[in-house]
Amino acid sequence: MSIYQNEHVNLIKLSNGFDNNRYVAKQILEMHNEALSREKPVIVELGVDIGNSTRSFLNAIDEKEGALLVSVDILDCSHVAASDKWIFVKQDSVDTDSLIKKIPLLKDGIDILYVDSLHDYNHVKNEIYNFFPYMKKGGVIFFDDTDSCPYMIFQRKDNPKLEIASRKIHSLLDKIFLANIGFLDYTIYRGSTGLSRFDILSPIGTKLNPPLKTFQRNNFFLWLPWTILGYLKRKILSQAPRDRL
């Protein structure tokens, strides 16, 4: 029997329920199944807390020769799990250079990266840009807490600080995707506090472009003249004669 099998079975049961716990379970299972689908994945987890995702990853790779989970947290979370396929590193998750020195194997590439550390725009941005060059083509980056809805006013986790932080991180992922659309596929899972996913299309060593600067429009009537001008321009161009070869 794989380690933490009972905990895994409980997740499956919860995922078939009717309350919010089903979303929590489904999102952990999404990452578990991704690890399970790979032959000998190298997984890096940024942020450990009580170790729910840690133990789920370990359950998925328990019988895979050559698989490895590296978990990083600024707090000592070495007690949350036990496995010969697990290495816990107590350090700042942004410091990739230090982590690579401690675990040189990561230079050969990371299959799965899970970002669930400090929920701060700049911190998450630094994690993405520091780790991305080590991601293998076909690898996956998961992001926790990218849905601000549960933290909005009168919702079940009403918390203005986390609402704003989650919305900023969601916005960051949008901007990174728009600036690197040729490098990434982007999926968002709603429910619980959200799980987002980047599928890596570029080879290891690729560096991401900076996030695209965007401008959010909130008043349709203010932008109506611009919309009409754009429509007229497209119509004129579509009716213009084209040169024939």
C-alpha positions in Angstrom: 0.0 0.0 0.0 1.3 3.5 -0.9 2.1 5.8 1.9 -0.7 8.1 3.1 -3.2 5.9 1.2 -5.9 6.4 3.8 -5.6 10.2 3.4 -5.8 9.9 -0.3 -8.9 7.7 -0.1 -10.5 10.4 2.1 -9.7 13.0 -0.5 -11.5 11.0 -3.2 -14.5 10.7 -0.9 -14.6 14.4 -0.2 -14.3 15.2 -3.9 -17.6 13.5 -4.5 -19.4 15.5 -1.8 -21.7 18.5 -2.1 -20.0 21.1 0.1 -17.0 23.3 -0.4 -14.6 20.5 0.7 -15.1 18.8 -2.7 -13.2 21.7 -4.4 -10.4 21.5 -1.9 -10.1 17.8 -2.5 -10.5 18.1 -6.3 -7.7 20.6 -6.5 -5.3 18.5 -4.5 -6.3 15.5 -6.6 -5.6 17.4 -9.7 -2.0 17.8 -8.6 -1.8 14.2 -7.3 -3.0 12.9 -10.7 -0.4 15.0 -12.5 2.4 13.5 -10.5 0.9 10.0 -10.8 0.8 10.4 -14.6 4.6 10.9 -14.9 7.2 8.2 -14.9 9.7 9.7 -12.4 8.8 13.3 -11.7 10.9 15.9 -10.0 8.5 18.1 -8.0 9.2 21.3 -6.1 6.7 22.6 -3.6 7.0 26.2 -2.4 5.1 26.5 0.9 4.3 23.5 3.1 2.1 24.6 6.0 0.4 21.4 7.4 1.5 19.3 4.5 -1.7 18.3 2.8 -0.2 18.7 -0.7 3.1 17.3 0.5 1.6 14.0 1.5 -0.6 13.8 -1.6 2.5 14.2 -3.8 4.3 11.6 -1.8 1.4 9.2 -2.2 1.6 9.7 -6.0 5.4 9.1 -6.3 5.9 6.5 -3.6 6.4 3.6 -6.0 8.2 5.5 -8.7 11.9 4.8 -8.9 13.9 8.1 -9.3 11.0 10.4 -8.4 11.7 13.2 -5.9 9.7 15.8 -4.0 11.5 18.9 -2.7 9.5 21.1 -0.3 10.6 24.6 0.6 9.4 26.7 3.5 10.8 29.5 5.6 9.4 27.7 8.6 10.4 24.3 9.8 7.9 21.9 8.4 10.1 18.8 8.4 7.7 17.0 10.7 4.6 17.0 8.3 5.7 13.9 6.3 8.3 11.2 6.1 9.6 9.5 2.9 13.0 8.6 1.3 11.7 10.4 -1.8 11.2 13.7 0.2 13.7 16.5 0.9 12.6 19.4 3.1 14.6 22.6 2.8 14.1 25.5 5.3 14.8 28.7 3.4 13.2 31.6 1.4 11.4 30.1 -1.6 12.6 32.9 -3.9 16.3 32.0 -3.4 16.6 29.5 -6.3 20.4 29.8 -6.4 20.7 28.6 -2.8 18.2 25.8 -3.5 20.1 24.6 -6.6 23.4 24.5 -4.7 21.7 22.3 -2.0 20.0 20.1 -4.6 22.0 20.2 -7.9 19.6 17.6 -9.4 17.2 20.4 -10.0 19.4 21.9 -12.7 18.4 18.9 -14.8 14.8 20.2 -14.8 11.6 20.3 -12.8 8.5 18.5 -13.9 6.0 20.0 -11.4 6.2 23.3 -9.5 3.6 24.1 -6.8 3.5 27.7 -5.7 1.8 28.1 -2.3 4.1 30.3 -0.2 3.7 34.0 0.7 0.6 35.3 -1.1 2.2 38.5 -2.2 2.4 39.9 -5.8 6.1 40.5 -5.9 7.0 37.4 -4.0 5.0 35.1 -6.4 6.4 37.0 -9.4 10.0 36.4 -8.2 9.2 32.7 -7.7 7.9 32.3 -11.2 10.7 34.1 -12.9 13.4 32.5 -10.8 12.1 28.9 -11.3 10.8 29.1 -14.9 14.3 28.5 -16.5 14.5 25.2 -14.7 11.1 23.9 -15.9 11.1 21.1 -18.4 9.1 21.3 -21.6 5.8 19.6 -20.8 6.2 20.5 -17.1 3.4 22.2 -15.1 3.3 25.0 -12.6 0.4 25.0 -10.1 -0.7 28.1 -8.2 -2.8 28.1 -5.1 -5.2 30.9 -3.9 -5.9 32.6 -7.2 -9.6 33.0 -6.8 -10.6 36.0 -4.7 -14.3 35.2 -4.6 -14.4 33.3 -1.3 -12.6 36.3 0.4 -15.1 39.0 -0.8 -17.4 40.8 1.5 -20.1 38.5 3.1 -18.6 35.4 1.5 -17.5 32.4 3.6 -13.9 33.5 4.1 -14.6 37.3 4.2 -11.1 38.8 4.4 -10.2 42.1 2.6 -6.4 41.5 2.8 -6.6 38.1 1.2 -9.2 39.2 -1.3 -6.9 41.9 -2.6 -3.8 39.6 -2.5 -5.6 36.8 -4.4 -6.9 39.2 -7.0 -3.4 40.7 -7.6 -1.9 37.3 -8.0 -4.6 36.3 -10.5 -3.9 39.5 -12.4 -0.2 38.7 -12.4 -0.8 35.3 -13.9 -3.0 36.9 -16.6 -0.2 39.4 -17.5 2.5 36.8 -17.6 0.3 34.6 -19.8 -0.4 37.5 -22.2 3.3 38.3 -22.5 4.3 34.7 -23.0 1.4 33.1 -24.8 3.7 31.1 -27.0 5.4 29.5 -24.0 2.3 28.6 -21.9 -1.1 27.1 -21.7 -3.2 28.5 -18.9 -6.0 26.9 -17.0 -8.0 28.1 -14.0 -10.0 25.9 -11.5 -12.6 27.8 -9.5 -13.9 26.8 -6.1 -12.2 26.6 -2.7 -9.6 29.4 -3.0 -8.7 28.6 -6.6 -6.0 26.7 -8.4 -4.3 27.9 -11.6 -2.1 25.9 -13.9 0.6 26.8 -16.4 1.5 24.0 -18.9 5.0 24.7 -20.2 5.5 24.6 -24.0 9.1 26.0 -24.1 12.3 24.1 -23.6 14.3 24.1 -20.3 16.4 27.3 -20.0 13.7 29.6 -21.5 13.3 32.9 -19.7 9.9 34.5 -19.5 9.1 37.9 -20.9 8.1 40.6 -18.3 4.4 40.7 -17.4 2.4 42.6 -20.0 1.3 46.0 -18.9 -2.5 46.2 -19.2 -5.2 48.8 -18.7 -8.5 47.8 -17.2 -11.6 49.5 -18.6 -14.5 49.8 -16.2 -16.9 52.3 -18.0 -18.3 51.2 -21.4 -19.7 54.6 -22.3 -16.4 56.3 -21.7 -14.8 54.1 -24.3 -17.7 54.0 -26.7 -16.2 56.5 -29.2 -13.0 54.5 -29.2 -15.1 51.3 -29.9 -16.9 53.0 -32.8 -13.7 54.2 -34.3 -12.2 50.7 -34.1 -15.3 49.2 -35.7 -15.2 51.8 -38.6 -11.5 51.2 -39.1 -11.9 47.4 -39.4 -14.9 47.9 -41.8 -12.9 50.2 -44.0 -9.9 47.8 -44.1 -12.1 44.8 -44.9 -13.6 46.6 -47.9 -10.3 48.0 -49.2 -9.1 46.3 -52.5 -6.3 43.9 -52.1 -3.4 43.4 -54.5 -3.5 40.2 -56.5 -0.5 38.2 -57.3 
